[in-house]
Amino acid sequence: MSVFVKNIRPSSVLSSMPENTFAENRAFTGLGSTWNLLTILINIKASLAALSVVWHNDKSGMIQKAQVYGDDDKIKSFILKGANTVGYIYLPAFYQDWENNNGGLNGCANDVGREILKLKKENINGLILDVRYNGGGSVREATQLAGIFIDAGPVAQEKSRDSKARTLNDVDRGTIYDGPLVILVNGYSASASELLAGTLQDYNRAVIVGSPTYGKATMQVVLPMDTTISPENFLQKHTENYLKVTTSKLYRVTGSSAQFKGVQPDIVLPDILDAYIKKEADEPYALQPTEIAANKYYTPYTYLPIKTLAQSLQTEIDTSKFFNTVKYLVAYSKQKKAVKDISLNIKDALIAIDTDRKYDDSALIPGNISKKFSVLNNPGETARLQADKDLYELNQEFSRQVRSDAYINIAYDVLFKLKP
């Protein structure tokens, strides 16, 4: 689900709220930096469709839960209109209709395909597919989604205990979209997200922008602990205890694996998550990465001008207040974690507090609205929003965040430079 946050102030802190918990209308108080607020938002990112931070004063406030929608939590698309017309699609998960065997009709690949057709009617010259914070889901949907952008061929490889790897293929000839493409990723892009990004990178079909992904390239199945439950009586019998079992590993068409190292972006951007999260490589019992032979039917497209693109954007990245603040805070966080001994002297504590306040972290908060483009809905979506006030407000907040998102701004610049 999408997370929207309104009116966040850099002086806020949610230290009174324990991690991994959320209660509706939960109040918070205190002083500090944006770190604690971001921690809470990261911990509840998959639980809510909307959040609103209601402030009583500069030091306290309350998080309120807004209405949660069903179908509207699947994907969201916009038109970014400026010197270049770009389509933007946010994909929060690789979902599919697990209840009905309908050939993927209600899966994310089909939904993305429909949105692309709508965006193409607006004469887009490029497309941004955002899979940041997308922890994965259906490998089948990821395979089909990759097939939207490439012609028929191998997408990935899967290997279980058998000696021979199984190829995951795009069996449909042709593409839905063959124009310039950017995939946005970050440290929470995992599993199926990494399959998609890795495939399109290997085929030279998309420019990957963001930070290294989570590094999970394994497949699991969830089994009931009750051994009397079978596929035949699964719906009739219930149990509270399940076991998740790793059954196979995923490999890219080149034979390499995203396990541990993740997918490395073509355009690397600083990521605040680097100061927070543990990745697959940090798990004590995670499977070690291995390699297999490349798929012999894999034929990449013509190389993209990745090096030229990266060099042309470096000045913009290096002079960005947002990215420089992120780099500073990530480095500062790692430095603090490396400190083993903490002084109990009051003077040392005051110096540490003063050091924390010296750097202005307000640049981390969305609010610098881009002048490069405006954010528009397609005509069909506009009519639907006008009939639903709550949905309209959520859409307005989402569009504001898109326009003020530094990562989307860089992706927009990449597509401008790739403009036919």
C-alpha positions in Angstrom: 0.0 0.0 0.0 1.0 3.6 -0.5 2.1 5.8 2.4 1.2 9.5 2.3 2.4 11.8 5.0 1.2 15.4 5.4 2.9 18.4 7.0 5.9 16.6 8.5 8.2 19.0 10.3 12.0 18.4 10.6 11.9 19.1 14.4 9.5 16.2 15.0 10.3 13.0 16.8 8.3 9.9 17.5 10.5 8.5 20.2 7.5 7.8 22.4 6.2 5.2 19.8 7.9 1.8 19.9 9.1 0.4 16.6 7.0 -2.0 14.6 3.8 -0.7 16.3 1.1 1.7 15.2 -2.1 2.8 16.9 -4.7 5.0 15.3 -4.7 8.5 16.7 -1.5 7.8 18.6 0.1 11.0 20.0 3.8 11.7 20.1 6.0 14.3 21.8 9.6 15.3 22.0 12.5 16.9 20.3 15.0 15.5 17.8 15.7 15.0 14.1 13.8 13.5 11.3 15.5 10.1 11.9 12.9 8.9 14.4 10.0 9.9 12.2 11.4 8.2 9.2 12.0 5.1 11.3 8.3 4.9 12.2 7.2 5.5 8.6 9.5 2.7 7.4 8.2 0.3 10.0 4.5 0.9 9.1 5.0 1.4 5.3 3.1 -1.8 4.4 0.2 -1.3 6.8 -1.6 1.8 5.9 -2.8 3.5 2.7 -2.6 7.0 4.2 -1.3 8.8 7.2 -1.8 12.3 8.3 0.4 14.1 10.9 -1.7 16.6 12.8 0.3 19.1 14.7 -0.6 20.8 18.0 2.6 22.8 18.1 6.2 22.5 17.0 7.0 19.7 19.5 4.0 17.4 19.5 1.3 16.1 17.3 -0.8 13.0 16.4 -0.7 10.5 13.6 -4.2 9.8 12.2 -5.1 7.0 9.9 -7.1 7.9 6.7 -9.4 5.8 4.6 -7.9 2.7 3.1 -8.9 1.8 -0.4 -8.8 -1.6 -2.1 -8.2 -1.5 -5.8 -6.6 2.0 -5.6 -3.7 0.6 -3.5 -2.5 -1.5 -6.4 -0.9 0.8 -8.8 -0.9 4.5 -9.5 0.0 6.4 -12.6 0.6 10.1 -13.6 1.7 12.1 -16.5 4.8 14.3 -15.9 4.4 17.2 -18.3 7.3 19.6 -18.9 10.0 19.9 -21.6 9.4 16.2 -22.0 6.2 14.2 -21.5 6.9 11.2 -19.2 4.6 8.5 -17.8 5.0 7.5 -14.2 3.7 4.3 -12.6 4.1 3.4 -9.0 4.0 -0.4 -8.3 3.8 -1.2 -4.6 3.8 -5.1 -4.9 3.9 -7.9 -7.4 0.3 -9.0 -6.6 -1.9 -11.5 -8.3 -5.3 -12.9 -7.8 -4.4 -15.9 -5.6 -8.0 -16.9 -5.1 -9.1 -17.3 -8.8 -7.2 -18.9 -11.6 -7.9 -16.3 -14.2 -4.7 -16.3 -16.2 -3.3 -13.2 -14.6 -6.3 -11.0 -15.5 -6.2 -9.3 -12.1 -2.5 -9.4 -11.6 -0.1 -6.5 -11.5 1.4 -7.1 -15.0 -2.0 -6.8 -16.6 -2.7 -3.7 -14.5 0.6 -2.0 -15.5 -0.1 -2.9 -19.2 -3.5 -1.2 -19.0 -1.9 1.9 -17.5 0.8 2.1 -20.1 -1.9 2.0 -22.9 -3.6 5.0 -21.2 -0.3 6.9 -20.9 0.6 6.2 -24.5 -2.6 8.0 -25.5 -1.0 11.1 -23.9 2.0 10.8 -26.3 4.6 10.0 -23.6 8.3 10.1 -24.6 9.5 8.0 -21.7 8.3 5.9 -18.8 9.3 5.7 -15.1 8.3 2.4 -13.3 8.8 2.9 -9.5 9.4 -0.2 -7.5 11.0 1.4 -4.5 9.7 -0.2 -1.2 8.3 -3.1 -3.3 9.3 -6.2 -1.4 8.3 -8.6 -4.2 5.5 -11.1 -4.5 4.6 -13.2 -7.5 7.5 -14.3 -9.6 5.1 -15.2 -12.3 3.8 -11.6 -12.4 7.3 -10.2 -12.5 8.1 -12.5 -15.4 5.1 -11.3 -17.3 5.8 -7.7 -16.5 9.3 -8.0 -17.9 7.7 -9.3 -21.0 5.8 -6.1 -21.5 9.1 -4.4 -22.3 11.1 -7.1 -24.1 10.3 -9.5 -27.0 9.8 -13.2 -26.3 12.8 -14.8 -24.6 14.3 -15.9 -21.3 13.7 -13.6 -18.3 15.3 -15.4 -15.4 16.5 -18.8 -14.2 15.3 -20.8 -11.2 17.2 -23.7 -9.6 16.1 -26.0 -6.9 17.8 -29.2 -5.7 17.7 -30.6 -9.3 20.9 -30.3 -11.2 19.3 -28.5 -14.1 18.1 -24.9 -13.9 14.6 -24.0 -15.1 14.2 -21.0 -17.4 11.4 -18.5 -16.7 10.4 -17.3 -20.2 8.4 -14.5 -21.7 6.4 -16.5 -24.2 4.5 -13.6 -25.8 5.9 -12.1 -28.9 6.1 -8.3 -29.1 6.0 -5.5 -26.5 3.4 -3.1 -25.1 6.0 -0.4 -24.6 9.4 -0.1 -26.4 10.3 3.5 -25.6 12.9 4.9 -23.1 12.4 3.4 -19.7 13.7 4.0 -16.1 13.3 1.6 -13.2 13.5 3.3 -9.8 14.8 1.1 -7.0 16.0 1.3 -3.4 17.1 -0.8 -0.5 13.6 -2.1 0.1 13.2 -3.3 -3.5 13.4 -7.1 -3.1 12.8 -10.5 -4.7 10.5 -10.0 -7.7 11.5 -6.4 -7.9 15.1 -7.5 -8.3 14.1 -10.0 -10.9 12.4 -7.3 -13.0 15.2 -4.7 -12.6 17.9 -7.3 -13.2 16.3 -8.6 -16.3 15.7 -5.2 -17.9 19.3 -4.2 -17.0 20.7 -7.4 -18.5 18.8 -6.8 -21.7 19.9 -3.1 -21.8 16.2 -2.3 -21.9 16.1 0.1 -19.0 18.2 2.5 -17.0 18.2 1.5 -13.3 18.2 4.5 -11.0 18.4 4.6 -7.2 20.4 2.6 -4.7 21.4 -1.1 -4.5 18.4 -3.3 -3.8 17.8 -5.7 -0.9 19.6 -8.7 -2.2 17.1 -11.5 -1.9 17.1 -14.0 -4.8 15.4 -17.0 -3.3 11.9 -18.5 -3.5 9.8 -19.7 -0.6 6.6 -21.6 -0.1 4.4 -21.3 3.0 3.3 -24.7 4.4 0.9 -25.5 7.3 2.5 -27.2 10.3 -0.6 -29.5 10.5 0.4 -32.4 8.3 -3.3 -33.5 7.9 -3.9 -30.5 5.7 -3.6 -31.1 2.0 -4.5 -29.1 -1.2 -7.8 -31.0 -1.3 -9.0 -30.0 2.2 -7.1 -26.7 2.6 -10.2 -24.5 2.4 -12.1 -26.6 5.0 -9.4 -27.0 7.6 -7.7 -24.1 9.5 -4.5 -23.8 11.4 -2.6 -20.9 13.1 0.9 -22.4 12.6 2.8 -22.2 9.3 6.3 -22.7 8.1 8.1 -20.8 5.4 10.5 -23.0 3.4 13.0 -21.9 0.9 12.7 -24.1 -2.2 14.9 -22.6 -4.9 17.2 -19.8 -5.9 16.7 -17.2 -8.6 19.4 -16.3 -11.2 19.6 -13.6 -13.8 19.8 -14.6 -17.5 23.6 -14.0 -17.3 23.9 -16.7 -14.6 24.7 -14.3 -11.8 22.5 -13.8 -8.8 21.1 -10.8 -6.9 21.5 -12.7 -3.6 23.4 -10.6 -1.1 24.7 -7.9 -3.5 21.3 -6.9 -4.9 20.9 -5.2 -8.3 23.4 -2.4 -8.7 21.8 0.7 -10.3 23.3 2.3 -13.4 22.7 5.8 -11.8 23.5 5.4 -8.1 21.8 7.9 -5.7 22.3 8.4 -2.0 19.6 6.5 0.0 18.6 7.3 3.6 17.7 3.7 4.1 21.4 2.9 4.1 21.5 4.3 7.6 18.6 2.2 8.8 17.9 -1.2 7.4 19.5 -4.6 7.4 19.6 -6.4 4.1 19.7 -10.0 3.1 23.5 -10.1 3.5 23.1 -9.1 7.1 20.9 -12.1 8.0 22.9 -14.7 9.9 21.4 -17.7 8.1 20.8 -16.3 4.6 21.9 -18.6 1.7 25.2 -17.7 0.2 25.2 -16.4 -3.4 26.2 -18.7 -6.2 26.4 -18.5 -10.0 25.3 -20.8 -12.9 25.8 -20.8 -16.6 24.2 -18.0 -18.6 21.1 -18.9 -20.6 22.2 -19.7 -24.1 19.1 -18.1 -25.7 19.7 -14.7 -24.0 20.5 -12.0 -26.5 20.8 -8.4 -25.1 19.7 -5.3 -27.0 22.1 -2.5 -28.1 24.0 -1.0 -25.1 22.5 2.2 -23.5 24.8 5.2 -23.0 25.0 4.6 -19.2 28.5 6.1 -18.7 27.6 9.3 -20.6 24.3 9.6 -18.7 25.9 9.2 -15.3 28.6 11.8 -16.1 26.0 14.3 -17.4 23.9 14.0 -14.1 26.8 14.0 -11.6 26.9 17.8 -11.2 23.2 17.9 -10.5 23.5 15.1 -7.9 26.6 16.6 -6.3 25.0 20.0 -5.9 21.6 18.8 -4.6 20.9 19.9 -1.0 18.7 16.9 -0.6 21.3 14.3 -1.7 24.1 16.0 0.2 22.0 15.9 3.4 21.3 12.3 2.8 25.0 11.5 2.4 25.8 13.4 5.5 23.2 11.7 7.6 24.1 8.3 6.4 27.8 8.9 7.1 27.0 10.4 10.5 24.7 7.5 11.4 27.4 5.0 10.6 29.9 7.0 12.6 27.7 7.0 15.6 27.0 3.2 15.3 30.8 2.6 15.3 31.3 4.3 18.6 31.4 1.7 21.3 32.0 3.8 24.4 29.6 6.6 25.4 30.8 9.3 27.8 28.6 10.0 30.8 30.0 13.4 31.3 27.4 16.1 31.0 29.7 18.4 28.9 30.3 15.6 26.4 26.6 14.9 26.2 25.8 18.6 25.5 28.5 18.7 22.8 27.0 15.7 21.1 23.5 17.3 21.2 24.9 20.5 19.7 26.6 18.5 17.0 23.3 16.8 16.1 21.6 20.2 15.7 24.3 21.9 13.6 23.3 20.3 10.3 20.0 21.4 8.8 18.1 18.2 7.9 15.0 20.1 6.6 16.1 19.2 3.1 15.1 15.6 3.7 11.4 16.6 3.9 9.6 16.8 0.6 8.6 20.3 -0.1 10.9 21.6 -2.9 8.3 21.4 -5.7 10.0 20.6 -9.0 9.8 23.3 -11.7 10.7 20.7 -14.4 7.3 19.3 -14.7 3.7 19.3 -13.6 1.9 16.2 -12.4 -1.4 15.3 -14.2 -3.9 12.5 -14.2 -5.1 10.9 -17.4 -8.6 12.1 -18.4 -10.4 8.9 -17.3 -8.8 9.1 -13.8 -9.7 12.8 -13.5 -13.4 12.1 -14.0 -13.3 9.3 -11.3 -11.5 11.6 -8.8 -14.0 14.3 -9.2 -16.7 11.9 -8.0 -14.9 10.9 -4.8 -13.6 13.6 -2.4 -11.5 11.3 -0.2 -9.8 9.7 -3.3 -9.3 13.2 -4.7 -7.4 14.3 -1.6 -5.2 11.2 -1.6 -4.5 11.8 -5.2 -3.5 15.4 -4.6 -1.1 14.4 -1.8 0.4 11.6 -4.0 0.9 14.0 -6.9 2.6 16.6 -4.6 5.0 13.9 -3.4 5.8 12.8 -6.9 6.6 16.4 -7.9 8.8 17.0 -4.9 10.6 13.6 -5.0 14.3 14.1 -5.8 14.7 10.6 -7.2 11.8 11.0 -9.6 13.4 14.3 -10.7 16.6 12.6 -11.6 14.7 9.8 -13.4 12.9 12.5 -15.4 16.2 14.1 -16.4 17.5 10.6 -17.5 14.5 10.2 -19.8 15.0 13.8 -21.2 18.5 12.9 -22.2 17.2 9.6 -23.8 14.4 11.5 -25.6 14.2 10.2 -29.2 
